[in-house]
Amino acid sequence: MAFRIDGACVPIEVLVMGMIDNNVYIIGDGEGCFVVDPTCEAQRILAAVGERPVHAIVLTHAHWDHVGAAAELRAATGATVVASEVDAPVIEGGKVLGPNHRRFKCCPVDRVVSEGDVVEIGGTEWKVIATPGHTPGSMCLFLDSEGGTEAGSPVLVAGDTLFRGAHGRTDFEGGSPADMSASLKRLAQLPGETIVLPGHNGMTTIDAEAGWMRRGGFGL
């Protein structure tokens, strides 16, 4: 069952799913919703969505545990799949990244995006922030509070770049400590009240993490 995150400028529901407790987000867009990083069990995600139209499926990066149900969800909803230009070929090809990653069902990417692009989903506009480090094409999406559908704080969809008290691993194929350090420093410049939606574990804010992020991470 999904639980809601309060205080954001858009409605946000979370499903914790899969063998490594991925956060799958269902985010309201004023006209329906979109799904972030569907790891598995597309039917469970659809049950949580209910009768709402799904306008998009956002994939923050190309690891199996973030894209495993994307193809099935796309087929069921007709939603636009959004991914970075860099990671899209991996998602479309179903390639395994690194020895510890599983193969997944490849999924067409309907819209490839890059740094600075604006993704319009329903009545919301999200800015793409390229955050390489965990994978070469990892990305975050940022929504300013003025662009939300209700009163509340800005939102950062962070994938596996930023967690509560930690950053994403850089020791997988395509990972880069230097890139991760630079990405964290960039994210530290976002408004402090921004609610961070990580790919795993609990929610946080930029303010709560900014100190170590400005230093470029832990031991990077």
C-alpha positions as CSV (number, residue, x, y, z in Angstrom):
1,M,0.0,0.0,0.0
2,A,1.3,3.5,-0.9
3,F,2.0,6.1,1.8
4,R,1.9,9.8,1.2
5,I,4.7,12.4,1.7
6,D,3.4,15.6,3.2
7,G,4.6,19.1,2.7
8,A,5.5,19.0,-1.0
9,C,4.2,21.2,-3.8
10,V,2.7,18.1,-5.5
11,P,1.0,15.0,-4.2
12,I,3.5,12.2,-3.7
13,E,2.9,8.6,-2.8
14,V,5.6,6.0,-2.2
15,L,5.6,2.2,-2.7
16,V,8.6,0.4,-1.2
17,M,9.1,-2.6,-3.4
18,G,11.5,-5.4,-4.5
19,M,14.3,-7.3,-2.9
20,I,16.4,-4.2,-2.1
21,D,13.5,-1.9,-1.0
22,N,13.3,0.5,-3.9
23,N,11.1,3.6,-3.6
24,V,8.6,3.8,-6.4
25,Y,7.0,7.2,-6.6
26,I,3.5,8.1,-7.9
27,I,3.5,11.9,-8.3
28,G,0.4,13.9,-9.0
29,D,0.7,16.3,-12.0
30,G,-2.6,18.2,-11.7
31,E,-4.2,16.2,-14.4
32,G,-3.2,12.6,-13.5
33,C,0.1,11.3,-12.3
34,F,3.5,9.9,-13.3
35,V,5.5,7.0,-12.0
36,V,9.2,7.2,-11.1
37,D,11.5,4.2,-11.3
38,P,9.1,1.2,-11.4
39,T,11.3,-1.6,-10.1
40,C,8.9,-4.6,-10.3
41,E,5.3,-5.8,-10.0
42,A,3.7,-3.5,-12.5
43,Q,0.2,-4.7,-11.4
44,R,0.8,-3.6,-7.9
45,I,1.8,-0.1,-9.1
46,L,-1.3,0.0,-11.3
47,A,-3.4,-0.9,-8.3
48,A,-2.0,2.0,-6.4
49,V,-2.5,4.4,-9.3
50,G,-6.2,3.4,-9.6
51,E,-8.2,5.2,-12.1
52,R,-5.8,8.1,-12.6
53,P,-4.2,8.5,-16.1
54,V,-0.4,7.8,-16.0
55,H,1.2,10.5,-18.2
56,A,4.8,9.5,-17.9
57,I,7.3,6.9,-16.5
58,V,10.5,8.6,-15.4
59,L,13.6,6.5,-15.2
60,T,16.4,8.2,-13.2
61,H,19.1,5.7,-14.4
62,A,19.6,2.4,-16.1
63,H,20.0,0.0,-13.3
64,W,17.7,-3.1,-13.2
65,D,16.1,-2.3,-9.9
66,H,14.9,1.0,-11.3
67,V,13.5,0.0,-14.6
68,G,12.4,-3.6,-14.2
69,A,8.7,-3.0,-14.6
70,A,8.9,-0.1,-17.0
71,A,8.1,-2.0,-20.2
72,E,5.0,-3.7,-18.7
73,L,3.8,-0.4,-17.2
74,R,4.3,1.4,-20.5
75,A,2.3,-1.3,-22.3
76,A,-0.5,-1.1,-19.8
77,T,-0.8,2.7,-19.6
78,G,0.6,4.1,-22.9
79,A,2.6,6.5,-20.8
80,T,5.7,8.3,-22.2
81,V,8.9,6.8,-20.9
82,V,11.5,9.5,-20.1
83,A,15.2,8.8,-19.5
84,S,18.5,10.6,-20.0
85,E,20.1,10.6,-23.4
86,V,23.2,8.8,-22.0
87,D,21.4,5.9,-20.2
88,A,18.5,5.5,-22.7
89,P,20.5,3.0,-25.0
90,V,21.1,0.7,-22.0
91,I,17.4,0.9,-21.0
92,E,16.3,0.1,-24.6
93,G,18.8,-2.6,-25.0
94,G,18.4,-4.4,-21.7
95,K,22.2,-4.5,-21.2
96,V,23.6,-5.6,-17.9
97,L,25.6,-2.8,-16.1
98,G,28.3,-4.4,-13.9
99,P,28.7,-7.9,-12.6
100,N,26.2,-7.5,-9.7
101,H,23.3,-6.3,-11.9
102,R,20.6,-8.4,-13.4
103,R,19.2,-8.3,-16.9
104,F,15.8,-6.6,-17.3
105,K,13.2,-6.5,-20.0
106,C,14.2,-3.7,-22.4
107,C,11.9,-0.8,-22.6
108,P,11.5,1.8,-25.4
109,V,12.4,5.3,-24.3
110,D,9.9,7.8,-25.8
111,R,11.7,10.9,-24.8
112,V,15.4,11.3,-24.2
113,V,16.5,14.4,-22.1
114,S,19.7,16.2,-21.2
115,E,20.9,18.8,-18.8
116,G,18.6,21.8,-18.6
117,D,15.7,20.3,-20.4
118,V,12.2,20.9,-19.1
119,V,9.9,17.9,-18.9
120,E,6.2,18.9,-19.0
121,I,4.1,16.3,-17.3
122,G,0.4,17.2,-16.9
123,G,0.3,20.6,-15.4
124,T,3.9,20.5,-14.0
125,E,7.3,21.4,-15.5
126,W,10.4,19.6,-14.1
127,K,13.9,20.7,-14.8
128,V,16.4,18.0,-15.7
129,I,19.7,18.0,-13.7
130,A,22.3,15.7,-15.1
131,T,24.0,14.0,-12.1
132,P,26.5,11.4,-13.4
133,G,28.4,9.4,-10.8
134,H,26.3,6.4,-10.0
135,T,25.8,5.8,-13.8
136,P,27.0,8.0,-16.6
137,G,23.5,9.1,-17.4
138,S,22.0,9.4,-13.9
139,M,19.6,12.4,-13.7
140,C,17.5,14.2,-11.2
141,L,14.3,16.1,-11.8
142,F,13.6,19.4,-9.9
143,L,10.3,21.1,-9.4
144,D,10.2,24.6,-8.0
145,S,7.4,25.3,-5.5
146,E,5.9,27.9,-7.8
147,G,5.4,25.3,-10.4
148,G,3.6,22.8,-8.2
149,T,-0.1,22.0,-8.0
150,E,-0.5,22.9,-4.3
151,A,1.2,24.9,-1.6
152,G,4.4,23.2,-0.4
153,S,8.1,22.8,-0.8
154,P,10.1,22.2,-4.0
155,V,10.8,18.6,-4.9
156,L,13.9,16.8,-6.2
157,V,13.5,13.3,-7.7
158,A,17.0,12.1,-6.8
159,G,17.2,8.5,-8.0
160,D,20.4,6.9,-6.6
161,T,22.5,10.1,-6.6
162,L,21.5,11.4,-3.1
163,F,20.1,9.5,-0.1
164,R,19.5,10.5,3.5
165,G,23.0,10.8,4.9
166,A,24.7,9.2,1.9
167,H,25.3,9.2,-1.8
168,G,25.0,6.5,-4.5
169,R,27.7,4.0,-5.0
170,T,30.3,4.7,-7.6
171,D,32.0,1.3,-7.8
172,F,29.7,-0.2,-10.4
173,E,30.4,-0.2,-14.1
174,G,30.2,3.4,-15.4
175,G,30.4,4.9,-11.9
176,S,32.7,7.8,-11.2
177,P,33.7,9.3,-7.8
178,A,34.8,12.5,-9.4
179,D,31.5,12.9,-11.3
180,M,29.5,12.0,-8.1
181,S,31.4,14.7,-6.2
182,A,30.6,17.3,-8.8
183,S,27.0,16.3,-8.9
184,L,26.6,16.5,-5.2
185,K,28.1,20.0,-5.1
186,R,25.6,21.1,-7.7
187,L,22.6,19.7,-5.9
188,A,23.7,21.4,-2.7
189,Q,22.9,24.7,-4.4
190,L,19.2,23.9,-4.6
191,P,16.8,25.6,-2.1
192,G,17.4,24.2,1.3
193,E,13.7,23.4,1.9
194,T,13.7,21.1,-1.2
195,I,12.2,17.7,-0.4
196,V,14.5,14.9,-1.7
197,L,13.0,11.7,-3.0
198,P,15.8,9.1,-3.1
199,G,15.7,5.8,-4.8
200,H,16.1,3.9,-1.5
201,N,15.6,4.6,2.2
202,G,13.8,7.6,3.8
203,M,13.1,11.1,2.5
204,T,15.3,14.0,3.4
205,T,15.9,17.7,2.4
206,I,18.7,19.6,0.8
207,D,19.3,21.5,4.1
208,A,19.8,18.3,6.0
209,E,22.5,17.1,3.6
210,A,24.0,20.3,2.2
211,G,27.1,20.4,4.6
212,W,28.7,17.2,3.4
213,M,27.4,17.6,-0.2
214,R,29.2,21.0,-0.5
215,R,32.4,19.1,0.4
216,G,31.8,16.7,-2.5
217,G,30.7,13.7,-0.5
218,F,32.2,11.2,1.9
219,G,35.7,10.2,0.8
220,L,35.2,10.9,-2.9
